[in-house]
């Protein structure tokens, strides 16, 4: 039987990545750079100390419009959008009836009848179906994922870099400017990110992506900006204690178990999954700092005094902190700092100690 090959999609920056040493891998149906010749550690520390640039054009974007847009958002998602003002970004979760997390995303408000949803690339098609099937009243759904390129400028130098080539800078974290311009290129400028640092996510037309990318790199030369891949994006988010769908979140995990209660508004009249979320969490996401020699990876059993008390979801060496860390789901009785635990890796038991998340936190600059 003849099997058709599946060809990964390419972002508008694909050729730039391949020409400039990007090691390409298949991710969520796209060919994406996992790292460049500089390596994951150098890319990670560039973001922590100065600035890094990421191609995140694989992310999905939806537009919801209509008089009943707000009512639908408040029913389909866990957060409350009633008090959002235009130009605000809000993190939220989308749950099933059992309270399991279908996806996590951010919602940007353009006006009272128009919103943009930014979803995980791996879940984009599934999310679109789920949302469209549940929209009611005067509300229109549009998948515009193919219309946008998305570039993330992240790190403590990102503000000064962007200010040097743009007059449209959001002043507060989790706000955006719809009709922004960077070096003359029209784009949505959002002060958001997934690295634990201050930074920006820029949405532009695909045909403008290469020019915007190169202008940002040129503007950041003084700060030694470098392009970064998926590898450092993952180590950065783990170091900052940020959950990733498919690791810390899935359709069997509730927001309260994942430590995301801030994005759930139980006082709302109703939303999908609300009844199920009234039940107490049976496990809690927390952190482990590795005190022994080695790295504890994902899906590793965790023990205390010989008794299994949890399972890891992500784990690696954290380049900036210069130590190994892991996120883990523990029995609530053990959800407190300072408990000595062990996990098996490569045939030996490695010791660690429980700690609060995040492992790393930097105060974000709120004002220009």
C-alpha positions in Angstrom: 0.0 0.0 0.0 1.4 3.4 -1.0 1.8 5.8 2.0 1.7 9.5 1.4 4.5 11.5 3.1 3.5 14.2 5.4 5.3 17.4 4.7 5.8 19.9 7.5 4.6 23.4 7.0 7.2 26.1 6.8 7.0 29.6 8.4 8.0 32.7 6.4 11.4 32.5 8.1 12.2 28.9 7.1 14.8 29.8 4.5 16.5 32.3 6.9 16.8 29.6 9.6 18.3 27.0 7.2 20.8 29.5 5.7 21.9 30.8 9.1 22.6 27.5 10.9 19.2 26.6 12.4 18.9 22.9 13.1 15.4 22.2 11.9 13.0 19.7 13.6 9.4 18.7 13.1 7.2 20.3 15.7 3.4 20.6 15.7 3.3 20.1 12.0 5.9 22.7 11.3 9.6 22.6 10.5 11.1 24.8 13.2 14.6 25.6 14.5 15.4 23.7 17.7 18.7 25.6 18.1 21.4 27.4 16.1 25.1 26.9 16.1 25.4 28.9 19.3 23.6 26.1 21.2 20.8 26.0 23.7 22.8 27.2 26.7 24.1 30.3 24.9 20.6 31.1 23.6 19.1 30.6 27.0 21.5 32.9 28.8 21.3 35.5 26.0 17.6 35.8 26.9 18.3 36.0 30.6 21.1 38.5 30.3 20.2 40.5 27.3 17.9 39.5 24.4 16.9 36.7 22.1 14.7 36.5 19.1 12.3 33.6 18.4 10.2 32.6 15.4 6.9 31.5 16.9 4.8 31.7 13.7 3.6 28.1 14.3 1.2 29.4 17.0 -2.5 29.6 16.1 -4.6 32.7 16.0 -8.4 33.0 15.9 -10.6 36.0 15.7 -14.0 36.0 17.4 -16.4 38.9 16.5 -20.1 39.8 17.2 -22.4 41.2 19.8 -22.4 37.9 21.7 -18.6 37.5 21.6 -18.1 38.3 25.3 -20.9 36.0 26.4 -19.3 33.1 24.5 -15.8 33.8 25.8 -17.0 33.8 29.4 -18.8 30.5 28.8 -16.1 28.6 26.8 -13.1 29.8 28.9 -12.3 29.7 32.6 -11.2 33.3 33.1 -13.6 36.3 33.2 -13.3 38.9 30.4 -16.1 41.2 31.6 -13.8 43.9 32.9 -11.2 43.7 30.1 -10.5 47.0 28.4 -9.4 47.3 24.7 -5.7 46.6 24.5 -5.6 44.1 27.3 -4.3 40.6 27.1 -5.6 37.9 29.5 -4.4 34.3 30.1 -7.0 31.6 30.3 -7.8 27.9 30.0 -10.3 26.0 27.9 -11.7 23.0 29.8 -13.9 20.0 29.0 -16.9 19.1 31.1 -14.8 17.1 33.4 -12.6 20.1 34.2 -9.6 18.7 32.1 -7.5 21.3 30.2 -8.1 21.2 26.5 -5.6 24.1 26.0 -4.2 27.2 27.6 -4.1 30.4 25.6 -4.2 34.2 25.7 -7.1 36.4 24.6 -6.5 39.9 23.3 -9.4 42.4 23.3 -9.6 44.7 20.2 -13.0 46.1 21.2 -16.3 45.0 22.8 -17.2 42.9 19.8 -13.8 41.7 18.5 -11.2 39.5 20.2 -8.1 37.6 19.1 -7.2 34.2 20.6 -3.6 32.8 20.5 -3.5 29.1 20.9 -0.8 26.4 21.1 0.3 25.2 17.6 -0.2 21.5 18.4 -3.8 22.1 19.5 -4.8 24.7 16.9 -7.1 22.4 14.7 -8.7 20.7 17.8 -9.3 24.0 19.5 -10.9 25.5 16.4 -13.4 22.6 16.2 -14.2 22.8 19.9 -14.8 26.5 19.9 -16.9 26.7 16.7 -19.2 23.9 17.9 -20.0 25.8 21.1 -20.5 29.4 19.8 -24.0 30.7 20.2 -25.9 33.8 19.0 -24.4 36.7 17.1 -20.8 35.5 17.0 -18.4 34.7 14.1 -15.3 32.6 14.3 -12.3 33.0 11.9 -9.1 31.0 11.9 -6.4 33.5 10.8 -3.4 31.4 11.7 -2.1 31.3 8.1 -2.3 35.1 7.8 0.2 36.0 10.6 3.8 35.5 11.3 4.7 35.9 15.0 8.1 36.9 16.3 9.0 37.0 20.0 11.7 39.5 21.2 12.5 38.4 24.8 14.9 39.5 27.5 15.9 42.5 29.7 17.2 44.4 26.7 14.1 43.9 24.6 12.5 47.2 25.6 15.5 49.3 24.6 15.9 47.4 21.4 12.2 47.8 20.4 12.1 51.5 21.5 15.0 52.2 19.1 12.9 51.3 16.1 9.3 51.8 17.2 7.1 54.5 18.8 4.3 52.0 19.6 5.3 50.3 22.8 2.8 48.8 25.2 3.6 50.3 28.7 2.4 47.4 30.8 2.9 43.7 30.7 0.0 41.8 29.2 -1.2 44.8 27.1 -0.9 45.3 23.3 -1.2 47.9 20.6 -3.3 46.7 17.6 -2.2 49.2 15.0 1.5 49.2 15.9 4.5 49.8 13.7 8.1 48.6 14.0 10.6 50.2 11.7 7.7 51.1 9.4 6.3 47.6 9.4 2.6 47.4 10.5 2.1 44.8 13.3 0.3 44.0 16.5 2.8 44.8 19.3 2.0 42.7 22.4 4.0 42.9 25.7 3.9 39.2 26.4 6.1 36.1 26.3 6.9 32.6 27.4 10.4 33.0 28.9 10.0 34.6 32.4 11.5 37.8 31.0 10.0 41.1 29.9 9.5 41.0 26.2 7.3 41.4 23.2 5.4 39.3 20.7 4.9 40.9 17.3 2.3 39.8 14.8 2.8 40.9 11.2 1.9 39.8 7.7 3.9 36.8 6.4 5.4 38.9 3.6 6.8 41.3 6.2 8.3 38.7 8.5 11.8 38.5 7.1 12.2 42.3 7.0 10.9 42.6 10.6 13.2 39.8 11.8 16.3 41.3 10.2 15.5 44.8 11.5 15.1 43.5 15.0 18.4 41.6 14.8 20.1 44.7 13.5 18.6 46.9 16.2 19.8 44.5 18.9 23.4 44.2 17.7 24.6 46.5 20.5 23.0 44.1 23.0 24.4 41.0 21.4 21.0 39.7 20.5 20.9 36.2 18.9 18.3 34.0 17.2 16.9 31.3 19.5 15.2 28.0 18.9 12.6 25.7 20.5 15.3 24.2 22.8 16.0 27.3 24.7 12.3 28.3 24.7 11.6 25.1 26.6 14.5 25.5 29.1 13.5 29.1 29.7 9.8 28.4 30.4 10.8 25.4 32.7 13.2 27.6 34.6 10.4 30.2 35.0 8.0 27.4 36.2 5.7 27.9 33.2 3.5 24.9 32.3 3.5 23.4 28.8 0.4 21.6 27.3 1.2 17.9 26.9 3.5 18.0 29.9 2.1 19.9 32.8 -1.4 20.1 31.2 -3.7 17.7 29.4 -7.3 16.8 29.3 -6.9 14.7 32.5 -5.5 17.6 34.5 -7.5 20.4 36.0 -6.4 24.0 36.4 -6.3 23.7 40.2 -4.0 20.7 40.0 -1.8 22.6 37.5 -1.5 25.6 39.9 -3.4 27.9 37.6 -6.3 28.9 39.9 -5.6 32.6 39.0 -7.0 31.9 35.5 -10.2 30.3 36.8 -13.1 32.5 38.0 -15.5 30.2 39.9 -17.7 33.2 40.8 -18.9 33.4 37.1 -22.5 32.2 36.7 -21.3 29.3 34.5 -18.6 28.0 32.2 -17.7 24.7 30.7 -16.1 22.5 33.4 -17.2 24.6 36.4 -19.2 21.9 38.2 -16.3 19.4 37.9 -13.8 22.0 39.2 -15.7 22.3 42.5 -14.1 19.0 43.5 -10.8 19.1 45.4 -7.5 18.6 43.5 -6.1 15.1 44.0 -2.5 16.2 43.1 -0.6 19.5 42.9 2.1 20.8 40.5 5.2 21.8 42.3 9.0 22.0 41.9 12.0 19.8 42.7 15.6 21.1 42.9 18.0 18.3 42.2 20.6 18.0 45.0 22.2 14.8 43.7 24.2 14.2 40.5 22.1 13.9 37.4 18.9 15.1 35.6 15.4 13.9 36.3 13.4 13.9 33.1 9.7 13.8 32.5 7.5 10.8 33.4 9.7 9.7 36.2 8.3 8.4 39.5 9.1 10.4 42.6 9.5 8.7 46.0 9.7 9.8 49.7 11.0 7.2 52.2 10.4 4.5 49.6 6.8 5.5 48.9 5.7 6.8 45.5 4.3 10.3 45.9 4.3 11.7 42.4 5.5 11.8 38.8 7.6 14.4 37.0 6.3 16.3 34.0 9.3 18.2 32.8 13.0 18.2 33.9 16.3 19.5 32.7 19.5 21.3 33.6 18.6 25.0 34.0 21.4 27.0 32.3 21.0 30.3 34.1 20.5 28.8 37.6 23.2 26.2 36.9 21.4 23.4 38.5 18.9 20.7 37.5 15.2 21.2 38.2 12.0 19.4 37.5 8.3 20.0 37.7 6.3 17.3 39.4 2.7 16.4 40.4 2.7 15.4 44.0 0.1 14.1 46.5 -1.2 17.2 48.2 0.1 16.0 51.5 3.6 16.5 50.2 3.0 19.9 48.5 5.4 21.9 50.7 9.0 23.0 50.3 11.9 21.2 51.9 10.8 17.5 51.5 13.6 15.2 50.5 12.6 13.1 47.5 14.2 10.5 45.2 13.7 9.7 41.5 15.2 7.0 39.3 17.3 8.0 36.3 19.5 5.8 34.3 19.3 3.0 36.8 20.1 5.0 39.9 18.2 7.0 42.4 18.8 10.8 42.3 18.0 12.9 45.3 16.1 16.2 45.3 14.2 18.6 47.5 10.7 20.0 46.9 10.4 23.8 46.4 7.9 26.4 45.3 7.5 27.5 41.7 8.9 29.3 39.8 12.6 28.3 40.1 13.5 31.7 38.5 11.6 35.0 38.7 12.7 38.4 37.4 10.6 41.5 38.1 9.2 42.8 34.8 9.6 46.4 33.9 6.1 47.9 33.8 6.8 51.4 32.5 9.0 52.9 29.9 
